[in-house]
Amino acid sequence: MNFRNFKNVANTVFGPGSFEQTDEILSEKRGNSFMTFLLDDVFDGKELEKRIPLHDGDLLIKVDISNEPKTSYVDELRQQVMAHTGKAPDGVIGIGGGSTMDLAKAVALMLTNPGSSADYQGWDLIKNPAAYHAAIPTLSGTGACVSRTTVLTGPEKKLGINSDYTVFDQIILDPELIKDVPPDQRFYTGMDCFIHCIESLEGTFLNAFSRGYAEKACELCLEVFLASPDDDSEDADGKLMMASLFGGLSIAYSQVGVCHAMSYGLSFVLGTRHGIGNSIVFNVLDEYYPEGVKQFREMLAKQDFEMPANIMKDVSDDDIDKMIDVALILEPLWENALGKDWKQKITREKLKEIYKRM
């Protein structure tokens, strides 16, 4: 038997205020070119933008993350980066949430690989190592800082670029950067972490490696979101950041499952943001993840959130069929959730029935 020799982030720094080490860390990677910083445009004109250690010649791009990252946007960003001086940068640094980090990964990959990013949606299609790339999360839960996937919506499907070359070379985890995240965004992103850990723990790919990280991540999520909504302790930010890190590591040796597969379909057709989409889907998956769904609803009630309801009432059968098409592309997710014979256990009719519950 061959065990997967998975790639992990090369360097990690964690701690309140660690953002201030960014310049020192990047100095070792600077050559005769420039650094490209992709900044979530929510920070346009804010204090964080002013703290970025830009050197003469560096490129700062404020990325639009109002929609899920698209392959066309990745290709556009690559052109913008290459047009800056006519040569490739020394590195790409993503500062923001999961979408910004996914864009940073994708741009770094496309600086060294020809064609469109849509050509690489799938598993291990990337041939050349990415440019140096680092992440500084300002939102915690997605696990994007540590995963080998950059999730992109292409012209035909929503599917990640899954590759060992996708993994960041450096991450800087500063809990101070997530303290002002709006409560609803904090909750839904945290639920993304909780949900993919439940899918890992309930999956057929589970092993001791995945279990250890997933169990700890779930424990931390429960500690954070079963606390009072007005508990703004600094310790909670650190816990959530670690939950995100452990959650991402939990699926390095396993996979996500039914919820993420169906959420991809939801996002492709309706444009639903990833964390909200996962929460909407997970809330109707009692038959697959009964204990996890119960805990999810307890956290939802504790945080006093109301999720979007009846989102499918005006969705046509043709659009539901598109959702199903996208969901069924994600074969490793279904195999993890239901086993090698998953095609005998799930039907288009069943998926349509589940979608219509949302």
C-alpha positions as CSV (number, residue, x, y, z in Angstrom):
1,M,0.0,0.0,0.0
2,N,1.2,3.5,-0.9
3,F,0.5,6.3,1.6
4,R,0.1,9.8,0.3
5,N,3.2,11.9,1.0
6,F,1.2,15.1,1.5
7,K,2.7,18.6,1.3
8,N,2.4,20.9,4.3
9,V,3.0,24.6,4.8
10,A,6.8,25.1,5.0
11,N,6.8,27.9,7.7
12,T,4.2,29.1,10.2
13,V,4.2,31.9,12.7
14,F,1.4,32.3,15.2
15,G,0.7,34.9,17.9
16,P,-1.0,38.3,18.6
17,G,1.0,41.0,16.8
18,S,2.9,38.5,14.5
19,F,1.8,40.6,11.5
20,E,4.6,43.0,12.4
21,Q,7.1,40.2,11.4
22,T,5.9,40.2,7.8
23,D,8.7,42.5,6.4
24,E,11.4,40.5,8.2
25,I,10.0,37.2,6.9
26,L,9.6,38.4,3.3
27,S,13.1,40.0,3.2
28,E,14.6,36.5,2.9
29,K,12.6,35.9,-0.3
30,R,13.2,39.2,-2.0
31,G,15.4,39.1,-5.1
32,N,15.7,41.6,-7.9
33,S,12.0,41.8,-8.7
34,F,9.0,42.8,-6.5
35,M,6.4,41.5,-4.1
36,T,2.7,41.3,-5.0
37,F,0.2,41.8,-2.2
38,L,-3.4,40.8,-2.8
39,L,-5.5,42.6,-0.2
40,D,-9.2,42.0,0.4
41,D,-10.8,45.2,-0.7
42,V,-12.8,45.5,2.5
43,F,-9.6,46.9,3.9
44,D,-9.3,49.7,1.3
45,G,-8.2,52.8,3.1
46,K,-8.3,51.0,6.5
47,E,-5.5,50.8,9.0
48,L,-4.4,47.3,7.9
49,E,-3.6,48.6,4.4
50,K,-1.3,51.2,5.9
51,R,0.6,48.5,7.9
52,I,1.5,46.5,4.8
53,P,5.3,46.6,4.5
54,L,5.5,47.8,0.9
55,H,8.9,48.4,-0.7
56,D,9.6,50.6,-3.7
57,G,8.3,48.8,-6.7
58,D,6.0,46.4,-4.9
59,L,2.5,45.9,-6.3
60,L,-0.6,46.2,-4.1
61,I,-3.8,44.9,-5.7
62,K,-7.1,45.3,-3.8
63,V,-9.0,42.3,-4.9
64,D,-12.8,42.2,-5.3
65,I,-14.2,39.3,-3.3
66,S,-17.9,40.3,-3.6
67,N,-18.2,37.0,-5.6
68,E,-16.6,33.6,-5.2
69,P,-13.2,33.5,-7.0
70,K,-13.6,32.9,-10.7
71,T,-11.0,31.5,-13.1
72,S,-11.5,34.5,-15.4
73,Y,-10.5,36.8,-12.5
74,V,-7.4,34.8,-11.7
75,D,-6.3,35.1,-15.3
76,E,-7.0,38.8,-15.2
77,L,-4.9,39.2,-12.0
78,R,-2.0,37.2,-13.5
79,Q,-2.0,39.6,-16.5
80,Q,-2.0,42.6,-14.1
81,V,0.9,41.2,-12.1
82,M,3.0,40.4,-15.2
83,A,2.3,43.8,-16.7
84,H,3.7,45.6,-13.6
85,T,7.3,45.3,-14.7
86,G,7.2,42.7,-17.4
87,K,8.7,40.0,-15.3
88,A,7.4,37.7,-12.5
89,P,7.4,38.8,-8.9
90,D,9.5,37.4,-6.1
91,G,6.3,36.3,-4.4
92,V,2.6,36.7,-3.9
93,I,1.1,37.4,-0.5
94,G,-2.7,37.1,0.1
95,I,-4.1,39.2,3.0
96,G,-7.8,38.4,3.7
97,G,-10.3,35.6,4.1
98,G,-10.6,32.4,2.2
99,S,-11.4,33.9,-1.2
100,T,-8.3,36.2,-1.0
101,M,-6.1,33.3,0.0
102,D,-7.5,31.2,-2.8
103,L,-6.8,34.0,-5.3
104,A,-3.2,34.3,-4.0
105,K,-2.7,30.6,-4.4
106,A,-4.2,30.6,-7.9
107,V,-2.2,33.6,-9.1
108,A,1.0,32.1,-7.8
109,L,0.3,28.9,-9.7
110,M,-0.6,30.7,-12.9
111,L,2.6,32.7,-12.9
112,T,4.5,29.5,-13.6
113,N,2.0,27.5,-15.6
114,P,0.6,28.3,-19.1
115,G,-2.9,28.7,-20.2
116,S,-6.0,29.5,-18.2
117,S,-6.6,28.6,-14.6
118,A,-9.8,26.8,-15.8
119,D,-7.4,24.3,-17.5
120,Y,-6.3,23.1,-14.1
121,Q,-9.6,22.6,-12.2
122,G,-9.2,19.1,-10.9
123,W,-6.7,16.9,-9.2
124,D,-2.9,17.2,-9.7
125,L,-3.1,18.8,-13.2
126,I,-0.5,21.5,-12.3
127,K,3.0,20.6,-13.7
128,N,5.2,23.4,-12.5
129,P,5.8,24.6,-8.9
130,A,4.1,27.9,-8.0
131,A,5.9,31.2,-7.4
132,Y,6.6,31.8,-3.7
133,H,3.3,32.5,-1.9
134,A,2.3,33.4,1.6
135,A,-1.0,33.9,3.4
136,I,-2.0,36.3,6.2
137,P,-5.6,35.4,7.2
138,T,-8.0,38.1,8.4
139,L,-10.8,35.6,8.8
140,S,-10.7,32.1,10.3
141,G,-12.6,28.9,9.4
142,T,-12.0,28.0,5.8
143,G,-8.7,26.2,6.3
144,A,-7.6,27.9,3.1
145,C,-4.3,28.9,4.7
146,V,-3.2,25.3,4.9
147,S,-5.1,23.4,2.2
148,R,-3.8,22.1,-1.1
149,T,-6.9,23.5,-2.9
150,T,-7.8,26.8,-4.4
151,V,-11.5,26.8,-4.9
152,L,-12.5,28.4,-8.2
153,T,-15.7,28.8,-10.3
154,G,-15.0,28.3,-14.0
155,P,-17.1,28.6,-17.1
156,E,-18.4,25.0,-16.7
157,K,-17.9,24.0,-13.1
158,K,-17.0,25.0,-9.6
159,L,-13.9,22.9,-8.8
160,G,-10.6,23.5,-7.0
161,I,-7.1,23.4,-8.4
162,N,-5.9,20.6,-6.2
163,S,-2.2,20.2,-6.1
164,D,0.8,20.0,-3.7
165,Y,2.1,23.1,-5.5
166,T,-1.0,25.0,-4.3
167,V,0.1,24.8,-0.6
168,F,1.4,28.1,0.8
169,D,5.2,28.5,1.6
170,Q,4.5,30.7,4.6
171,I,1.5,31.6,6.8
172,I,1.3,34.3,9.4
173,L,-1.5,33.7,11.9
174,D,-2.2,36.8,13.9
175,P,-5.4,36.5,16.1
176,E,-5.6,40.3,16.3
177,L,-6.5,40.5,12.6
178,I,-9.8,38.6,13.1
179,K,-11.1,40.5,16.1
180,D,-13.3,42.9,14.1
181,V,-14.9,40.4,11.8
182,P,-18.7,40.9,11.7
183,P,-20.5,38.3,13.9
184,D,-22.5,36.6,11.0
185,Q,-19.4,36.3,8.8
186,R,-17.4,35.0,11.8
187,F,-20.1,32.4,12.5
188,Y,-20.6,31.1,8.9
189,T,-16.9,30.9,8.3
190,G,-16.4,29.0,11.6
191,M,-19.2,26.6,10.5
192,D,-17.3,25.9,7.4
193,C,-14.5,24.6,9.6
194,F,-16.8,22.7,11.9
195,I,-18.7,21.1,8.9
196,H,-15.6,19.9,7.0
197,C,-14.3,18.4,10.2
198,I,-17.6,16.5,10.8
199,E,-17.4,15.3,7.2
200,S,-13.8,14.1,7.8
201,L,-14.8,12.3,11.0
202,E,-17.8,10.6,9.4
203,G,-16.0,9.7,6.2
204,T,-14.6,6.4,4.9
205,F,-11.2,7.9,4.4
206,L,-10.8,8.6,8.1
207,N,-7.6,7.6,9.9
208,A,-5.8,8.6,13.2
209,F,-4.1,11.6,11.5
210,S,-7.3,13.1,10.3
211,R,-9.2,12.2,13.4
212,G,-6.8,13.9,15.8
213,Y,-6.9,17.3,14.0
214,A,-10.7,17.1,13.2
215,E,-11.6,16.3,16.8
216,K,-9.6,19.2,18.2
217,A,-10.9,21.6,15.6
218,C,-14.5,20.6,16.4
219,E,-13.8,21.0,20.2
220,L,-12.5,24.5,19.6
221,C,-15.5,25.5,17.4
222,L,-17.9,24.3,20.1
223,E,-16.0,26.2,22.8
224,V,-16.1,29.4,20.7
225,F,-19.7,29.2,19.4
226,L,-21.4,27.7,22.5
227,A,-20.1,30.7,24.5
228,S,-22.1,33.8,24.9
229,P,-22.4,35.9,21.7
230,D,-21.0,38.9,23.6
231,D,-17.9,36.9,24.7
232,D,-15.2,38.8,22.8
233,S,-12.2,37.4,24.6
234,E,-8.9,37.5,22.8
235,D,-8.5,33.8,23.6
236,A,-11.6,33.0,21.4
237,D,-9.9,34.6,18.4
238,G,-6.8,32.4,18.9
239,K,-9.0,29.3,19.4
240,L,-10.9,30.0,16.1
241,M,-7.6,30.6,14.2
242,M,-6.3,27.2,15.5
243,A,-9.5,25.5,14.7
244,S,-9.2,26.7,11.1
245,L,-5.6,25.5,10.9
246,F,-6.4,22.1,12.4
247,G,-9.5,21.8,10.3
248,G,-7.5,22.3,7.1
249,L,-5.0,19.7,8.2
250,S,-7.7,17.2,9.1
251,I,-8.7,16.8,5.4
252,A,-5.1,16.6,4.2
253,Y,-5.4,12.8,4.7
254,S,-9.1,12.5,4.2
255,Q,-11.8,14.5,2.4
256,V,-15.0,16.5,2.9
257,G,-18.3,15.0,2.0
258,V,-22.0,15.4,1.1
259,C,-22.4,19.0,2.4
260,H,-19.4,20.4,0.5
261,A,-20.3,18.6,-2.7
262,M,-23.9,20.0,-2.7
263,S,-22.7,23.4,-1.5
264,Y,-20.5,23.7,-4.6
265,G,-23.6,23.1,-6.8
266,L,-25.5,25.8,-4.8
267,S,-22.7,28.3,-5.2
268,F,-22.2,27.6,-9.0
269,V,-25.9,28.3,-9.8
270,L,-27.0,30.8,-7.1
271,G,-23.6,32.4,-6.2
272,T,-24.1,31.5,-2.5
273,R,-21.1,32.3,-0.4
274,H,-19.2,29.2,0.7
275,G,-19.8,29.4,4.5
276,I,-23.4,30.3,4.2
277,G,-24.0,27.6,1.5
278,N,-22.4,25.0,3.6
279,S,-24.6,26.0,6.6
280,I,-27.8,25.9,4.5
281,V,-27.0,22.5,3.1
282,F,-25.7,21.0,6.4
283,N,-28.9,22.0,8.1
284,V,-30.9,19.5,6.0
285,L,-28.4,16.6,6.2
286,D,-29.7,14.9,9.4
287,E,-29.7,11.5,7.8
288,Y,-26.0,11.7,7.0
289,Y,-24.5,13.6,9.9
290,P,-27.1,13.5,12.8
291,E,-24.9,14.4,15.7
292,G,-23.0,17.1,13.8
293,V,-26.3,18.7,12.6
294,K,-27.6,18.6,16.2
295,Q,-24.4,20.4,17.4
296,F,-24.6,22.9,14.5
297,R,-28.2,23.8,15.5
298,E,-27.1,24.3,19.1
299,M,-24.4,26.7,18.0
300,L,-26.8,28.5,15.6
301,A,-29.3,29.0,18.5
302,K,-26.7,30.1,20.9
303,Q,-25.4,32.7,18.5
304,D,-29.0,33.8,17.8
305,F,-28.6,33.7,14.0
306,E,-31.4,33.1,11.4
307,M,-30.2,31.4,8.3
308,P,-31.7,32.1,4.9
309,A,-34.8,30.0,4.4
310,N,-36.8,28.7,1.4
311,I,-33.9,29.7,-0.9
312,M,-35.0,27.1,-3.5
313,K,-38.7,28.1,-3.8
314,D,-38.1,30.0,-7.2
315,V,-35.3,27.8,-8.5
316,S,-36.2,25.9,-11.7
317,D,-35.7,22.2,-12.2
318,D,-33.2,23.0,-14.9
319,D,-31.1,25.0,-12.4
320,I,-31.4,22.2,-9.8
321,D,-30.1,19.8,-12.5
322,K,-27.1,22.1,-13.0
323,M,-26.5,22.0,-9.2
324,I,-26.6,18.2,-9.3
325,D,-24.2,18.1,-12.3
326,V,-21.7,20.2,-10.4
327,A,-22.1,18.2,-7.2
328,L,-21.6,14.9,-8.9
329,I,-18.3,15.9,-10.5
330,L,-16.7,15.8,-7.0
331,E,-16.2,12.1,-6.9
332,P,-13.6,11.9,-4.1
333,L,-16.1,13.7,-1.8
334,W,-18.8,11.2,-2.5
335,E,-16.5,8.3,-2.1
336,N,-15.3,9.6,1.3
337,A,-18.9,10.2,2.4
338,L,-20.5,7.0,1.1
339,G,-17.8,4.5,0.1
340,K,-16.5,3.2,-3.2
341,D,-20.1,2.1,-4.2
342,W,-21.4,5.7,-3.7
343,K,-23.0,5.7,-7.2
344,Q,-25.4,3.0,-6.0
345,K,-26.2,5.0,-2.9
346,I,-27.0,8.4,-4.2
347,T,-29.2,9.3,-7.2
348,R,-30.1,12.5,-9.0
349,E,-33.7,12.1,-7.6
350,K,-32.3,11.9,-4.1
351,L,-30.1,15.0,-4.6
352,K,-33.1,16.9,-6.0
353,E,-35.2,16.0,-3.0
354,I,-32.5,17.3,-0.7
355,Y,-32.0,20.5,-2.6
356,K,-35.7,21.2,-2.5
357,R,-35.6,21.1,1.3
358,M,-33.4,24.1,1.5
